């Protein structure tokens, strides 16, 4: 009879999303619990024998007690069998998030693989061989013991580990928690369920990273999946079905601008919405702005960016636009008064100040000065 498992990893419950302030960060934190509930629904719908979570269930050892209690309540109410593996963010230290969880008395449906003892599932038709991390930065292969790990005759052998498969990092870098690429073949595994890499990837025969079920960064485009794994028997090839679970898309865009009519500049930024992979409210966007704009164009860009940011879940701007006022703009500001002298000084600083921070502050002040000049000019025009 076929053994079915859901393979997932890298939930990072309690991830603070410090780089995303306000309500947007709160929504992304809550989403990590929502996706676990969706995984539980999938497990019931597909009638799996177990859900294997290959490490980094929690974002750190220092999450609050309320979050621990919430996790236990969620998994207990989900039913089924959940096998949780300590990863590098939540390693099985002498005192850890797992010892705190154990003191709360997890339900029988939740098994924490704190040791390497084989865990039978599917009424003994399969056995899970876990390799929990007891050190965040171990240099030894945590899966080496799988080669000699015992299993009942005729049982399907499933490895469960968290680490970096050889070849996935540059050779010059120190690799922590390294995993042999041919571990499945060496250990006679029918499937090796891995965590650590946040993108879904078949890295070797019978060896997969599930990736995080909800994207949490810009690095991996193939994030946001869980894997349904069906195993018909020992040595039978596994059938793998990636199931999309991600809601939020993390998108990087680069836009190079030149001095153009304000309406055209605004239109180019507004057009960014059309190329998004989902509705704007489901997108976290990092936008790199390069090039140059004049003072009036800068105002149009800022207004368009405000509209874009309001539509998105979050907008992260890397603004390297150079402010280049036109001769007409400088002449309008340089009226011989103290205001004109200030404008000349700010323009000089925006171009030649020794530090990038000073140039940015001067450019901002010049933009504000221009906005105030335009406001006053509009008021005088209206009063005539």
Buried (B, 14 or more C-beta within 10 A) or exposed (E): EEBBBBBBBBBBBBBEBEEBEEEBBEBBBEBBBEBBEBBBEBBEEBEBBBBBBBBBBBBBBEBEEEBBEBBBEBBBEBEBBBBBBBBBBBBBBEEBBBBEBEEEEBEEBBBBBBEBEBBEBBEEBBBBBBBBBBBBEBEEBBBBEBEEBEBEEEBBBBBBBBBBBBEBEEEEEEBBBBBBBEBBBEBBBBBBBBBBBBBBBEBBEBBBBBBBBBBBBBEBBBBBBBBBBBBBBBEEEBEBEBBEBBBBBBBBEEBEBEBBEBEEBBEBBEEBBEEBEEEBEBBBBBBBBBBBBBBBBBBBBBBBBEEBBEBBBBBBBEEEBEBBBEEEBBEBBBEEEEBBEBBEEBBEBBBEBEEEEEBBBBBBBBBEBBBEBBEEEEEEEEEE
